[in-house]
Amino acid sequence: MADRRARRVPTFVIQLTGLDTKKKIVAKFGPDSVFEKGKPAPQAKASASEKTSEARHATQVAKAKPPIVRKAASAGR
């Protein structure tokens, strides 16, 4: 969707996709898809199963470190 702040989905997008809510359109086509009058719909994004397999290989798990406790600094106050 070109305008995230838009309150409604344009009627030509509803007719083109068959989807009536912004959430459904973004879920199928992605947040950066652009619809133009008189042009075909953009390609749908990869399915969930393809995306999860790619995400497993691409992402690293970040683990939070515990805070450092400095007893000497806090005792002087």
Secondary structure, DSSP 4 states (H G I P E B T S, - for coil): ---TT-SS--HHHHHHHS--SHHHHHHHH-TT----TTSPPPPPPPPHHHHHHHHHHH-----PPPPPP-HHHHHT-
